[in-house]
Amino acid sequence: MLPYADEIIDVPSVPRGKLAAIAGLKNTVTGDFVTLNASVASAAKKVLSKYEAESPQADFSQPPKTPVPVFYCSIGVPTKECQIPLELALQHLQREDPSLVVTKDEMTGQTFLGGMGELHLSAVKTKIISDYKINVSLGSLRIAYHEIPQKVNIKNSHMLEYKTDNSRQNVSLIMTLLAQSKEDKDTVLLDKSPDSAANIANLNSRYLLAIIQGVNRALLHGPKVRCPVVGTCVMLHWFETSKGTTEQIVSTAASQCVQKLLKAVGTRLLEPIMTVEILCGHDTSSAVMPDLLHRRGQIVKVTQRGQQMVIDAKVPLAELSNYAMDLQKLSQKTGSFTMLLDCYKAMSPTDETKAVKKVTGLNSQ
């Protein structure tokens, strides 16, 4: 079906690149490739290969590119009874919008939303209230910093004992915190050295999956400002557990081991740097550019587009709070800007201390 204003028109087909609507899909998410069956997909590949020099496989299997969230906030409900409906609502919204990231801090129990800005997250809140009838509240908007270990190649062991009236569950782990290579995205590596090979070979797939989940959960919230830890992975050297130990206990032990390692070495902050394009008049550009430098920005180039000046710069996101309003004042209400995430960069000790104090209310250690 093709939507035209308030009218829907049934059509047998649409050309490539055209937007259309299909009714009746139940388990489809954004990014899925939908065909009648595998034979239809195969035939489409053959037809497409006649028109493209490169293999058409990428058009059929490439997942959607989702932006990295640069803001996050907590989301809460008035009663415990609303928690499960909220989780279901967030699952549905993520199917529609892959750029919405939902995480849970196991230590505090809080649920966090990650997105591209205040408007994005406010729209999520509005949709939950209007469509799912859940009266949610959002916490203050925060910048999505990343944390990275100050040291690596640090080994640590951890033991967890869980007792109940009828049983005792024990887990023993030895892990090393390592730097993660750009090519390898695995967060858990297995030690195949002679000292560890026999022990690791006996690790069953259920426990391995629990360890990976525990490690990933620990890396979601670093020790400094509870932001994701990047650029690191762990190597598992040793694993022992008592009979009947559950995967949940194993996962918890893995999380605690990683948390101990991160706390021991400490982390430093990486902040999001935005590529900013500003359009303003010739007569106001002399006021706009010094303001960018004052915001720790770097001016990349200045060009002319018609009667306007185009200023390309890289600016820390933390310095762009209320920039739309400030730019209007500097440009005498003639300026506009767009921005995209460029990269994450390490902060100076002074700027990091300010960021930590702003997020936590405490000075950086």
WOMORA-V105505 format. One record per run of one state. SS is the DSSP state (2 for helix, 1 for strand, 0 for the rest). FROM is the first residue (numbers start at 1). LEN is the number of residues. If there is no record, write none. Layout:
# WOMORA-V105505
{{SS,FROM,LEN} {SS,FROM,LEN}}
This chain:
# WOMORA-V105505
{{0,1,1} {1,2,3} {0,5,2} {1,7,3} {0,10,28} {2,38,12} {0,50,7} {2,57,5} {0,62,9} {1,71,7} {0,78,3} {2,81,16} {0,97,4} {1,101,4} {0,105,6} {1,111,5} {0,116,2} {2,118,15} {0,133,3} {1,136,3} {0,139,3} {1,142,2} {0,144,2} {1,146,4} {0,150,4} {1,154,10} {0,164,4} {1,168,12} {0,180,8} {1,188,3} {0,191,6} {2,197,5} {0,202,3} {2,205,15} {0,220,9} {1,229,1} {0,230,2} {1,232,10} {0,242,5} {2,247,19} {0,266,1} {1,267,15} {2,282,13} {0,295,3} {1,298,8} {0,306,2} {1,308,9} {2,317,4} {0,321,2} {2,323,8} {0,331,5} {1,336,11} {0,347,2} {2,349,12} {0,361,5}}
